[in-house]
Amino acid sequence: MFDLDRWREIFQSISKNKLRSVMSGFTISFAILLFTLLFGVVNGLSNTFKDAFVDDAQNSMFVRVGRTTKPYKGLQSGRVIQLKNENYDYVTKTYEDKIQYQTARIYKNVNITYKTKQDNYTLRAVHPDHQFLEKTIMDEGRYINTRDLKEKAKVLVIGRLVKKDIFGEKPALGKRVNVNGISYKIIGIFSDDGGDNEERLTYMPVTTAQMLYGNNDYISEMNLGYNPSLSLDEAVAFGNRLERDLRKRLNIHPDDQGAIRVRNMAEANKGIGQFMGVLYFLVILIGSGTLIAGIIGISNIMIFVIKERTKEFGIRKALGAQPSSIIGMVVQESILITTIAGYLGLSLGSYILSAIGDTLEAYFIKDPSVSPEIVIGATFTLIIAGLIAGFLPAKKAARIKPIVALRAD
């Protein structure tokens, strides 16, 4: 493989037949270029789906309620369904082995005042697990904990932009603010990849909100994180079972879609996974077909080249050259042309994706690119392609008898 004389002969052969070499590599280069562009676009589409759920855990489930639209068991339609702590506790105990995280949510619009600064914000009263379901990033201090729930503590965790609005560049941790006439202590400041709207939220313990804003045990919705060990099908089945159980407990008609809804990320992930699987399959199918066409093209050209060099191979054999040396020389030349052409196509495709990447966001394609794994895979593919393209013609050349080769025109 590292025979210097053989490599010199290969480069001399390529330099003497520049047009043939270019034509040999063009089909491979085009195949890899097409594959790179298609794969990059599909990756960009996948990135768009990922960013759509960037601020929520991938195993999230949301249980939301509304008004009934159908009468059921003597109860009229139009009833307001209200979740309570007992429903939350029921889900916790019944599905303990299927739940990784769980939190309730209570929503309220509040006015936060600190000295002369004030503004209106959305408040969420939650359990400690909410931090993981929402992917909250703690920049300073801490999140709500179990002790805050038990003591019904008057504490707040505020978003980065809430701090900026109320305190500017001054420290906010440990300070007390007035929330609708009640004093709260700021125990944490967070950021969120979901954007500005998420960072203008405030959090407090759910038990505190129930005590101060209604003195009841109502909750607005439940958020769950199903056990990651569940498959997507098992997670979907869990969500369906949970919805059926809650319908029975809350006396909701089985077909009443407005009264209760369970939004299960497993269903979305399953659908996206199937869709992306089909796209990747199509890309691989198209890329493989183009690559096979390129291999056939190179193989045909190599057959023509071998025919041109028939006398040369006959002389080599007459002088004692082994068939393996002839096969090795032809295969090495084929691999070299294929690899160089392939990487030209890969480099050009990567450059095009990088150059037009930002313009594709309007078409829901974000950061189209090829991963290092694809580059490594392409390397092996190109080597194998070159091997296949050169081996069969080379094997045929090695079988030529010297006397027959010397008579060839």
FINUNU-368516 format. One record per residue (C-alpha): residue in three letters; y, z, x; residue number from 1. Coordinates in nm, 4 decimals. Each point is the difference from the previous one (the first is absolute). Layout:
N
code:py:pz:px:pos
ala:Y:Z:X:NUM
...
REM end
This chain:
409
code:py:pz:px:pos
met:0.0000:0.0000:0.0000:1
phe:0.2352:0.0787:0.2922:2
asp:-0.1012:-0.2940:0.2156:3
leu:0.3343:-0.1190:0.1444:4
asp:-0.1195:-0.3572:0.0577:5
arg:-0.1163:-0.0278:-0.3601:6
trp:0.3377:0.1191:-0.1293:7
arg:0.1756:-0.2567:0.2193:8
glu:-0.2162:-0.2737:-0.1478:9
ile:0.0757:0.1221:-0.3531:10
phe:0.3771:-0.0033:0.0593:11
gln:-0.0217:-0.3409:0.1654:12
ser:-0.1902:-0.1300:-0.3045:13
ile:0.2630:0.1428:-0.2360:14
ser:0.2920:-0.1370:0.2040:15
lys:-0.1520:-0.3493:0.0106:16
asn:-0.0555:-0.0021:-0.3753:17
lys:0.3138:0.1721:-0.1340:18
leu:0.0013:-0.1783:-0.3348:19
arg:-0.3650:0.0758:-0.0608:20
ser:0.0528:0.3650:0.0915:21
val:0.2986:0.0291:-0.2337:22
met:-0.1909:-0.1644:-0.2842:23
ser:-0.2948:0.2308:0.0670:24
gly:0.2108:0.3094:-0.0319:25
phe:0.2239:-0.1112:-0.2876:26
thr:-0.2499:0.0629:-0.2794:27
ile:-0.0855:0.3466:0.1341:28
ser:0.3681:0.0840:0.0470:29
phe:0.0774:-0.1120:-0.3554:30
ala:-0.2935:0.1984:-0.1393:31
ile:0.1109:0.3232:0.1697:32
leu:0.3639:-0.0630:-0.0986:33
leu:-0.0995:-0.0412:-0.3648:34
phe:-0.2261:0.3056:0.0128:35
thr:0.2770:0.2118:0.1604:36
leu:0.2595:-0.1014:-0.2581:37
leu:-0.2324:0.0600:-0.2950:38
phe:-0.1252:0.3327:0.1353:39
gly:0.3550:0.1116:0.0776:40
val:0.1176:-0.0800:-0.3524:41
val:-0.2934:0.1885:-0.1535:42
asn:0.0716:0.2977:0.2277:43
gly:0.3628:-0.0124:-0.1118:44
leu:-0.1079:0.0088:-0.3629:45
ser:-0.2246:0.2976:0.0794:46
asn:0.2963:0.1780:0.1633:47
thr:0.2018:-0.0522:-0.3176:48
phe:-0.2708:0.1703:-0.2079:49
lys:-0.0145:0.2894:0.2472:50
asp:0.3778:0.0496:-0.0073:51
ala:-0.0039:0.0093:-0.3792:52
phe:-0.1897:0.3317:0.0229:53
val:0.1451:0.1241:0.3282:54
asp:0.1289:0.3289:-0.1412:55
asp:-0.3091:0.0894:-0.2044:56
ala:-0.3469:0.1003:0.1177:57
gln:-0.2529:-0.2817:-0.0353:58
asn:-0.2306:0.2281:-0.2004:59
ser:0.2650:0.1035:-0.2556:60
met:-0.0511:0.0321:-0.3742:61
phe:0.2795:0.0645:-0.2523:62
val:-0.0608:0.1556:-0.3420:63
arg:0.2955:-0.0658:-0.2328:64
val:0.0444:0.0668:-0.3703:65
gly:0.2242:-0.1277:-0.2797:66
arg:-0.0066:-0.0350:-0.3788:67
thr:-0.3068:-0.0833:-0.2039:68
thr:-0.0050:-0.3400:-0.1677:69
lys:-0.3088:0.0573:-0.2152:70
pro:-0.1032:0.2791:-0.2400:71
tyr:-0.3070:0.1975:0.1066:72
lys:-0.2026:0.2839:-0.1567:73
gly:0.2533:0.0499:-0.2771:74
leu:0.2938:0.0037:0.2429:75
gln:0.2785:-0.2516:-0.0561:76
ser:0.1243:-0.2561:0.2498:77
gly:0.3270:0.0639:0.1812:78
arg:-0.1063:0.3402:0.1396:79
val:0.1457:0.0921:0.3376:80
ile:-0.2873:0.0824:0.2365:81
gln:0.0811:0.2884:0.2309:82
leu:-0.2031:0.0925:0.3074:83
lys:-0.0275:0.3710:0.0803:84
asn:-0.1226:0.2231:0.2785:85
glu:-0.3335:0.0379:-0.1801:86
asn:-0.0553:-0.3771:0.0271:87
tyr:0.0838:0.0148:0.3690:88
asp:-0.2411:0.2901:0.0527:89
tyr:-0.2731:-0.1775:-0.1983:90
val:0.0209:-0.3071:0.2233:91
thr:0.0007:0.2193:0.3120:92
lys:-0.3170:0.1879:-0.0980:93
thr:-0.1913:-0.2874:-0.1602:94
tyr:0.0544:-0.2579:0.2742:95
glu:0.0356:0.2214:0.3047:96
asp:-0.2491:-0.2043:0.2053:97
lys:0.1745:-0.3281:-0.0820:98
ile:0.3573:0.1088:0.0799:99
gln:0.1592:0.0251:0.3436:100
tyr:0.3580:0.0805:-0.1080:101
gln:0.1518:0.0986:-0.3334:102
thr:0.3502:0.0751:-0.1250:103
ala:0.1946:0.0204:-0.3229:104
arg:0.3469:-0.1455:-0.0383:105
ile:0.2959:0.1102:-0.2083:106
tyr:0.3106:-0.2185:0.0003:107
lys:0.3559:0.1194:-0.0497:108
asn:0.3488:-0.1287:0.0795:109
val:0.2046:0.2654:0.1766:110
asn:0.3428:0.0523:0.1484:111
ile:-0.0014:0.1405:0.3532:112
thr:0.3134:0.1716:0.1280:113
tyr:0.0855:0.1312:0.3462:114
lys:0.3543:0.1283:0.0456:115
thr:0.2240:-0.2960:-0.0957:116
lys:-0.2767:-0.2636:0.0085:117
gln:-0.2164:-0.0827:-0.3007:118
asp:-0.2066:-0.2846:-0.1409:119
asn:-0.2761:-0.0746:-0.2515:120
tyr:-0.3606:-0.0464:0.1119:121
thr:-0.3506:-0.0336:-0.1400:122
leu:-0.2092:0.3158:0.0386:123
arg:-0.3784:0.0014:0.0195:124
ala:-0.1844:0.3262:-0.0470:125
val:-0.3358:-0.0295:0.1747:126
his:-0.2986:0.1687:0.1656:127
pro:-0.0470:0.0069:0.3820:128
asp:-0.2472:-0.2929:-0.0039:129
his:0.2822:-0.2267:-0.1143:130
gln:0.1069:-0.0318:0.3626:131
phe:-0.3186:-0.1909:0.0860:132
leu:-0.0121:-0.2099:-0.3154:133
glu:0.3599:-0.1125:0.0481:134
lys:-0.0312:-0.0296:0.3809:135
thr:0.3049:0.2209:0.0426:136
ile:0.1172:0.0259:0.3619:137
met:0.1446:0.3414:0.0856:138
asp:0.2968:-0.0380:0.2368:139
glu:0.1053:0.3651:-0.0056:140
gly:-0.1466:0.3215:-0.1357:141
arg:-0.3056:-0.0016:-0.2249:142
tyr:-0.1299:-0.1202:-0.3337:143
ile:-0.0752:0.2074:-0.3081:144
asn:-0.3049:0.2249:0.0480:145
thr:-0.2377:0.2092:-0.2116:146
arg:0.2053:0.3169:0.0496:147
asp:0.3065:-0.1736:-0.1479:148
leu:-0.2088:-0.0803:-0.3091:149
lys:-0.1279:0.3561:-0.0442:150
glu:0.3421:0.1573:0.0492:151
lys:0.1791:-0.2696:-0.2027:152
ala:0.2392:-0.0219:0.2897:153
lys:0.3453:-0.1554:-0.0357:154
val:-0.0387:-0.2404:0.2891:155
leu:0.0771:-0.3691:0.0476:156
val:-0.1225:-0.2790:0.2227:157
ile:0.2697:-0.2690:0.0112:158
gly:-0.0039:-0.3619:0.1047:159
arg:0.1749:-0.1288:0.3102:160
leu:0.2717:-0.1737:-0.2027:161
val:0.0571:0.3089:-0.2161:162
lys:0.0753:0.1914:0.3199:163
lys:0.2308:-0.2781:0.1153:164
asp:0.1880:-0.0039:-0.3331:165
ile:0.0456:0.3762:-0.0298:166
phe:0.0120:0.1233:0.3605:167
gly:0.0899:-0.3078:0.2039:168
glu:-0.0887:0.0624:0.3639:169
lys:-0.0030:0.3781:-0.0396:170
pro:-0.3322:0.1930:-0.0117:171
ala:-0.1482:0.0541:-0.3462:172
leu:-0.3221:0.1901:0.0737:173
gly:0.0187:0.3582:-0.1243:174
lys:0.3200:-0.0584:-0.1961:175
arg:0.0331:0.0892:-0.3693:176
val:0.1109:-0.2524:-0.2591:177
asn:0.0781:0.0279:-0.3678:178
val:-0.2332:-0.1996:-0.2271:179
asn:0.1181:-0.0010:-0.3627:180
gly:0.1476:0.3463:0.0459:181
ile:-0.2968:0.1532:0.1878:182
ser:-0.0045:0.0738:0.3733:183
tyr:-0.2797:-0.1592:0.2073:184
lys:-0.0835:0.0201:0.3689:185
ile:-0.0651:-0.3245:0.1910:186
ile:-0.3288:0.0378:0.1887:187
gly:-0.0630:-0.3594:0.1055:188
ile:0.1500:-0.3448:0.0485:189
phe:-0.2177:-0.3106:-0.0305:190
ser:0.0052:-0.3750:0.0418:191
asp:-0.2116:-0.2598:-0.1788:192
asp:-0.1045:-0.3562:0.0799:193
gly:0.0594:-0.0879:-0.3656:194
gly:0.3713:-0.0496:0.0655:195
asp:0.3332:0.1455:-0.1111:196
asn:-0.1065:0.0877:-0.3555:197
glu:-0.2834:0.2189:0.1273:198
glu:0.2271:0.1695:0.2531:199
arg:0.2470:0.1033:-0.2712:200
leu:-0.2600:0.2198:-0.1713:201
thr:-0.0360:0.3769:0.0092:202
tyr:-0.3185:0.2053:-0.0391:203
met:-0.0627:0.3535:-0.1265:204
pro:-0.3142:0.1983:-0.0985:205
val:-0.1364:-0.1025:-0.3396:206
thr:-0.0298:0.3649:-0.1084:207
thr:0.3691:0.0581:0.0710:208
ala:0.1031:-0.2944:-0.2157:209
gln:-0.2255:0.1144:-0.2857:210
met:0.1536:0.3486:0.0100:211
leu:0.3668:-0.1011:0.0317:212
tyr:0.0127:-0.3198:-0.2013:213
gly:-0.1752:0.0749:-0.3267:214
asn:-0.2143:0.3082:0.0691:215
asn:-0.3140:-0.1997:-0.0873:216
asp:-0.3125:-0.1424:0.1584:217
tyr:0.0774:-0.3684:-0.0591:218
ile:-0.0382:-0.2654:0.2688:219
ser:0.1195:-0.3625:-0.0067:220
glu:-0.2946:-0.1639:0.1756:221
met:-0.2878:0.0595:0.2408:222
asn:-0.0531:-0.1701:0.3327:223
leu:-0.3394:0.0033:0.1660:224
gly:-0.1469:-0.1223:0.3244:225
tyr:-0.3639:-0.0882:-0.0537:226
asn:-0.2529:0.0946:0.2674:227
pro:0.0134:-0.2662:0.2764:228
ser:-0.3800:0.0128:0.0257:229
leu:-0.0194:-0.1716:-0.3406:230
ser:-0.0450:-0.3757:0.0035:231
leu:0.2528:-0.2087:-0.1915:232
asp:-0.2485:-0.0474:-0.2844:233
glu:-0.0687:0.3763:-0.0126:234
ala:0.3734:0.0731:0.0052:235
val:0.0598:-0.2439:-0.2863:236
ala:-0.2834:0.1610:-0.1987:237
phe:0.1498:0.3444:0.0700:238
gly:0.3386:-0.1121:-0.1325:239
asn:-0.1556:-0.1413:-0.3170:240
arg:-0.2000:0.3175:-0.0605:241
leu:0.3072:0.2173:0.0561:242
glu:0.1983:-0.2014:-0.2526:243
arg:-0.2779:0.0256:-0.2613:244
asp:-0.0266:0.3788:0.0472:245
leu:0.3751:0.0540:-0.0326:246
arg:0.0119:-0.2186:-0.3116:247
lys:-0.2582:0.2277:-0.1644:248
arg:0.1788:0.3200:0.1025:249
leu:0.3375:-0.1275:-0.1185:250
asn:-0.1333:-0.1591:-0.3227:251
ile:0.1045:-0.3528:0.0889:252
his:-0.1606:-0.3101:-0.1492:253
pro:-0.2329:-0.1746:0.2517:254
asp:0.1995:-0.3243:-0.0329:255
asp:0.3488:0.1548:0.0056:256
gln:0.1469:-0.1366:0.3226:257
gly:0.3474:0.1412:-0.0531:258
ala:-0.0965:0.3670:-0.0278:259
ile:-0.1653:0.0396:0.3402:260
arg:-0.0319:-0.2211:0.3046:261
val:-0.1901:0.0526:0.3241:262
arg:0.1351:-0.2220:0.2733:263
asn:-0.2719:-0.0138:0.2621:264
met:0.0815:-0.1433:0.3427:265
ala:-0.3721:-0.0670:0.0449:266
glu:0.0240:-0.2750:-0.2623:267
ala:0.2974:-0.1560:0.1773:268
asn:-0.1675:0.0324:0.3399:269
lys:-0.3183:-0.1561:-0.1347:270
gly:0.1875:-0.2926:-0.1525:271
ile:0.2099:-0.0545:0.3121:272
gly:-0.3089:0.0284:0.2204:273
gln:-0.1838:-0.2638:-0.2016:274
phe:0.3028:-0.2298:-0.0029:275
met:0.0578:0.0358:0.3749:276
gly:-0.3734:-0.0462:0.0643:277
val:0.0094:-0.3350:-0.1806:278
leu:0.3087:-0.1076:0.1966:279
tyr:-0.1528:0.0977:0.3353:280
phe:-0.3199:-0.1830:-0.0955:281
leu:0.1971:-0.3147:-0.0805:282
val:0.1928:0.0240:0.3271:283
ile:-0.3208:0.0434:0.1986:284
leu:-0.1636:-0.2850:-0.1934:285
ile:0.2909:-0.2384:0.0584:286
gly:0.0441:0.1096:0.3624:287
ser:-0.3710:-0.0301:0.0719:288
gly:-0.0159:-0.3441:-0.1586:289
thr:0.2923:-0.1214:0.2091:290
leu:-0.1467:0.1564:0.3136:291
ile:-0.3390:-0.1630:-0.0619:292
ala:0.1762:-0.3339:-0.0409:293
gly:0.1725:0.0638:0.3336:294
ile:-0.3308:0.0851:0.1689:295
ile:-0.1538:-0.3206:-0.1329:296
gly:0.3036:-0.1911:0.1242:297
ile:-0.0257:0.1435:0.3502:298
ser:-0.3750:-0.0548:0.0034:299
asn:0.0466:-0.3673:-0.0901:300
ile:0.2654:-0.0416:0.2673:301
met:-0.2242:0.1694:0.2551:302
ile:-0.2771:-0.2451:-0.0896:303
phe:0.2407:-0.2861:0.0736:304
val:0.1047:0.1665:0.3267:305
ile:-0.3612:0.0436:0.1063:306
lys:-0.0664:-0.3658:-0.0733:307
glu:0.2906:-0.0917:0.2281:308
arg:-0.1401:0.2230:0.2733:309
thr:-0.3632:-0.1109:-0.0363:310
lys:-0.0126:-0.1587:0.3462:311
glu:0.1619:0.3061:0.1541:312
phe:-0.2652:0.2272:-0.1498:313
gly:-0.2755:-0.2403:0.1139:314
ile:0.1284:0.0130:0.3573:315
arg:0.0188:0.3797:-0.0164:316
lys:-0.3615:0.0200:-0.1137:317
ala:-0.1098:-0.2517:0.2612:318
leu:0.1610:0.2195:0.2667:319
gly:-0.1929:0.3002:-0.1242:320
ala:0.2349:0.1562:-0.2600:321
gln:-0.1787:0.2244:-0.2465:322
pro:0.0353:-0.0689:-0.3760:323
ser:0.1419:0.3510:-0.0375:324
ser:0.2931:-0.0836:0.2292:325
ile:0.0916:-0.3028:-0.2135:326
ile:-0.0304:0.2021:-0.3198:327
gly:0.2084:0.2798:0.1522:328
met:0.2788:-0.2368:0.1082:329
val:0.0290:-0.1698:-0.3408:330
val:-0.0182:0.3276:-0.1915:331
gln:0.2632:0.1637:0.2243:332
glu:0.2351:-0.2920:-0.0541:333
ser:-0.0526:0.0198:-0.3747:334
ile:0.0580:0.3773:-0.0062:335
leu:0.3145:-0.0338:0.2132:336
ile:0.1546:-0.2658:-0.2244:337
thr:-0.0982:0.1882:-0.3160:338
thr:0.1362:0.3342:0.1224:339
ile:0.3332:-0.1381:0.1228:340
ala:0.0485:-0.2066:-0.3166:341
gly:-0.0987:0.2929:-0.2190:342
tyr:0.2449:0.2380:0.1598:343
leu:0.2759:-0.2562:-0.0236:344
gly:-0.0700:-0.0127:-0.3751:345
leu:-0.0185:0.3803:-0.0203:346
ser:0.3257:0.0445:0.1928:347
leu:0.1809:-0.2629:-0.2055:348
gly:-0.1260:0.1549:-0.3242:349
ser:0.1091:0.3500:0.1080:350
tyr:0.3424:-0.1340:0.0987:351
ile:0.0465:-0.1759:-0.3347:352
leu:-0.0990:0.3171:-0.1893:353
ser:0.2435:0.2041:0.2079:354
ala:0.2806:-0.2540:-0.0504:355
ile:-0.0327:-0.0354:-0.3789:356
gly:-0.1355:0.3485:-0.0793:357
asp:0.3242:0.1396:-0.1437:358
thr:0.0530:-0.2998:-0.2296:359
leu:-0.3414:0.0520:-0.1622:360
glu:0.0875:0.3434:-0.1435:361
ala:0.1566:-0.1804:-0.2962:362
tyr:-0.3530:-0.1220:-0.0778:363
phe:-0.1519:0.3519:0.0309:364
ile:-0.1343:-0.0682:0.3492:365
lys:0.1085:0.2730:0.2424:366
asp:-0.0425:-0.0073:0.3771:367
pro:-0.2591:-0.2824:0.0161:368
ser:-0.1905:0.0297:0.3256:369
val:-0.3420:-0.0106:0.1617:370
ser:-0.1603:0.3204:0.1234:371
pro:-0.1430:0.0577:0.3533:372
glu:-0.3485:-0.0031:-0.1542:373
ile:0.0614:-0.3567:-0.1165:374
val:0.1149:-0.1025:0.3488:375
ile:-0.3157:0.1479:0.1534:376
gly:-0.2134:-0.1642:-0.2691:377
ala:0.1757:-0.3316:0.0625:378
thr:-0.0803:0.0275:0.3708:379
phe:-0.3727:0.0294:-0.0626:380
thr:0.0151:-0.2684:-0.2680:381
leu:0.1684:-0.2437:0.2345:382
ile:-0.2492:0.0665:0.2795:383
ile:-0.2914:-0.0507:-0.2382:384
ala:0.1667:-0.3107:-0.1449:385
gly:0.0416:-0.1496:0.3444:386
leu:-0.3586:0.0869:0.0873:387
ile:-0.1333:-0.1686:-0.3130:388
ala:0.2259:-0.3053:0.0393:389
gly:-0.1072:-0.0610:0.3574:390
phe:-0.3614:0.1091:0.0101:391
leu:-0.1697:-0.2703:-0.2060:392
pro:0.1713:-0.2941:0.1757:393
ala:-0.0572:0.1708:0.3346:394
lys:-0.3680:0.0495:-0.0742:395
lys:-0.0296:-0.3673:-0.0830:396
ala:0.1758:-0.0929:0.3238:397
ala:-0.2324:0.2201:0.2044:398
arg:-0.3042:-0.1901:-0.1329:399
ile:0.1226:-0.3379:0.1254:400
lys:-0.2288:-0.1453:0.2656:401
pro:0.1814:-0.1068:0.3175:402
ile:-0.1336:-0.3562:-0.0113:403
val:0.1148:-0.0434:-0.3607:404
ala:0.3410:0.1500:0.0754:405
leu:0.0601:-0.2287:0.2969:406
arg:-0.0731:-0.3079:-0.2143:407
ala:0.2518:0.1073:-0.2686:408
asp:0.3126:-0.2134:-0.0388:409
REM end
